[in-house]
Amino acid sequence: MFQGATHLSLDNKGRLAIPARHRDMLLSNFTNQLVLTADADGCLLCYPLPEWQPIRDKLLKLSSLDPRIRALQRRLIGYAEDVEMDAAGRILISPALRNYAALDKRVTLIGQGNKLELWDEAKWAAQQEITLSFAQGELPPELEGFTL
């Protein structure tokens, strides 16, 4: 299970060094093969290949006659790229995906259970401002009564 936030830097070639705690978990539970794809929030989703395959298969079975489903398929499957961690635990993020998520140098990697999210550091900070609005009583109905 992926959790936690890590601030990282992309190198000049667009490579990201996966933190050791995530890298070790990937290698011991999955493989060094990952899938990166575009998320509607403007970040990248990073799935271990075995976690991605059922999602891809479900998406492909949906009817593409519905334009909303077609748009989702285009984003998630159209942007999906297989990547492999190198011996140093780095993955190469393609220019197309870096452009989509506006990734420059400073990024934030966020654990989300079965996947990781990769955000531009400034966009992640803005996203956190949205979360702060929950404290002002703008809680989604699904979270009514939820406590920590």
C-alpha positions in Angstrom: 0.0 0.0 0.0 1.4 3.4 -1.0 0.9 6.3 1.4 2.7 9.5 2.3 3.9 12.5 0.4 7.5 13.0 -0.9 8.9 16.1 -2.5 11.3 15.2 -5.3 13.0 16.6 -8.3 13.0 15.5 -11.9 16.4 15.4 -13.6 17.2 17.1 -16.8 16.1 14.1 -18.8 12.7 13.9 -17.1 13.6 11.0 -14.8 12.1 10.5 -11.4 13.9 8.6 -8.7 11.2 6.5 -6.9 11.8 6.8 -3.1 13.3 3.6 -1.5 10.2 2.8 0.5 8.0 2.7 -2.6 10.6 1.1 -4.7 11.2 -1.7 -2.2 7.4 -2.3 -2.0 7.1 -2.4 -5.8 10.0 -4.8 -6.2 8.9 -7.1 -3.4 5.1 -7.2 -4.3 5.0 -6.4 -8.0 7.7 -5.9 -10.6 9.7 -2.9 -11.8 7.0 -2.3 -14.5 4.7 0.6 -14.0 2.1 2.4 -16.0 1.8 6.2 -16.0 -1.3 7.9 -17.2 -3.1 11.3 -17.1 -5.6 12.1 -14.3 -8.5 14.6 -14.7 -7.0 16.7 -11.8 -3.9 17.5 -13.9 -1.5 15.1 -12.2 -0.2 11.7 -13.3 -1.3 8.4 -11.9 1.4 5.7 -11.4 0.2 2.2 -11.1 2.1 -1.1 -10.7 1.4 -3.0 -13.9 -0.7 -5.7 -12.2 -2.9 -3.0 -10.6 -3.4 -1.1 -13.9 -4.4 -4.1 -16.0 -7.9 -4.7 -14.5 -8.6 -1.0 -14.7 -7.6 -0.9 -18.3 -9.7 -4.0 -19.1 -12.8 -2.5 -17.4 -12.4 0.7 -19.3 -12.1 -1.1 -22.6 -15.3 -3.1 -22.0 -17.3 0.0 -21.5 -19.4 1.2 -24.4 -17.6 3.9 -26.4 -20.9 5.2 -27.7 -21.3 7.4 -24.6 -19.1 10.5 -25.2 -18.3 10.8 -21.5 -16.9 7.2 -21.4 -15.1 7.8 -24.7 -13.5 10.9 -23.2 -12.4 8.9 -20.1 -11.0 6.1 -22.3 -9.1 8.7 -24.3 -7.5 10.3 -21.3 -6.7 7.2 -19.2 -5.8 4.7 -22.0 -4.7 7.2 -24.6 -2.1 8.7 -22.2 -1.1 5.4 -20.6 2.6 4.5 -21.0 4.5 1.5 -19.7 7.6 2.5 -17.9 10.3 0.4 -16.2 12.4 1.3 -13.2 16.1 1.2 -14.1 18.8 -0.2 -11.8 18.9 3.1 -9.9 15.1 3.0 -9.3 14.3 5.8 -11.7 11.5 6.0 -14.2 11.5 8.2 -17.4 8.5 10.4 -17.7 7.8 11.2 -21.4 7.6 14.7 -22.6 3.9 14.2 -23.4 3.1 13.3 -19.8 5.3 15.9 -18.3 3.5 18.5 -20.5 0.1 17.2 -19.6 0.8 17.5 -15.8 2.9 20.7 -16.2 5.8 18.9 -14.5 9.0 20.9 -14.5 11.6 20.3 -11.9 10.0 20.2 -8.4 7.3 17.5 -8.0 5.4 15.8 -5.2 4.7 12.1 -5.1 1.6 11.1 -3.2 0.7 7.6 -2.1 -2.9 6.6 -2.7 -3.2 3.0 -1.7 -2.8 0.9 -4.9 -1.3 3.8 -6.9 0.8 6.9 -6.7 0.0 10.4 -7.9 2.7 12.7 -9.3 2.0 16.4 -9.1 3.8 19.5 -10.0 4.8 20.9 -6.6 2.9 24.2 -7.0 -0.2 22.5 -8.3 -0.1 20.1 -5.3 0.1 23.1 -2.9 -3.0 24.6 -4.7 -4.8 21.2 -4.3 -4.1 21.4 -0.6 -5.9 24.7 -0.4 -9.0 23.0 -1.8 -8.8 20.4 1.0 -8.6 23.2 3.6 -12.1 24.2 2.5 -13.4 21.0 4.2 -12.5 22.6 7.5 -14.9 25.5 6.7 -17.9 23.1 6.6 -17.8 22.2 2.9 -17.7 18.5 3.6 -18.9 16.2 0.8 -22.0 14.3 1.9 -20.1 11.0 1.8 -17.9 12.2 4.6 -20.7 13.2 7.0 -19.9 11.6 10.3 -16.4 10.5 9.3 -13.9 10.9 12.0 -10.2 10.3 12.4 
